[in-house]
């Protein structure tokens, strides 16, 4: 039986697609209360990534299913890897891409703080990588889905995560979410004391407010939101015949309502060109960069705020 959470493309499919952008879902394997599975973050990251791949000619990678969940270590079933390991895995994946030049990390676990550093380091050295979603992306998604709880209140296993799974995979949700609400708005010592200091049942949020309707969405293309300077990026994604535009610097996609848009994901330089003319493009890009002021990596990125992931941990 085909696993819907894993890509099924063949090498021939990818060669014909000749994608310039790869999408990497990053989830976790950690407790999500008694009603959601340990793989919740991986499922959500994969759903967002699949919606991108359905709308654009990108290469969809299989998800990273175990990441940095140390704040949940007190609960049985939670498994973590170190931040150093996650950094190395992402860097190795990016470096080994055969075809795509750019990597979008679709992260659905708030404890993966190190991913912001991975993207910053890649951008500072001219490698094309982006981290998505941002705090603004999630807030837009919550507004579009008409969620009741705030992003800060709905931190873990709450309204948004339960709603997405109620819509996409209702069979994985166990009974009891209607009575699992727990709030803890003051979490200032979360990094040092972990989740047990703020919840006994593993929930921080209000899953009782969740509905399948809130988790449902429809794909929306980004061209109505892109500024004129983003046109090369839109064409790089939407029109394979325009991949030779060495000016393509950004890429943006928009998600179903329950999943945030990629419009805020910031890029470093995105190399253009088909497999036969990438070397020429790289030379032109180096010449162009030598004659323009260099921007610090931070100027190309949205600031990473650990509170940005208060809605998804």
Secondary structure, 3 states (H helix, E strand, C coil): CCCCCCCCCCHHHHHHHCCCEEEEEECCECCECCCECCCHHHHHHHHHHHHHHHHCCCEEEEEECCCCCHHHCCCCCCECCCHHHHHHHHHHHHHHCCCCCEEEEEECCCCCCHHHHHHHHHHHCCCCEEEECCHHHHHHHHHHHCCCCCCCCCCECCHHHHHHHHHHCHHHCCCCHHHCCECCCCCCCHHHHCHHHCCCCCCEECHHHCCHHHHCCCCCCCCCCCCHHHHHHHHHHHCHHHCCCCCCCCCCCCCCCCCCCHHHCCCCCCCCCCCCCHHHHHHHHHHHHHCCCCCCHHHHCCCCCHHHHCCCC
